């Protein structure tokens, strides 16, 4: 997914580039945290929960 974001970044607005950069950073954070068997704090349906990073990665779309 990261490579796909890099390829489309050339033809989009500045605000969209910012959004994609944040998305890319969050995906990287989830991967690095999953490697360490860590957890992330997320908001799901208005509730703040601590979720295993590996579980969170399973919910992301596949490349």
Secondary structure, DSSP 4 states (H G I P E B T S, - for coil): -HHHHHHHGGGS-HHHHHHHHHHHHHHHHHHHHHHTT-EEEEEETTEEEEEEHHHHHHHSPP-
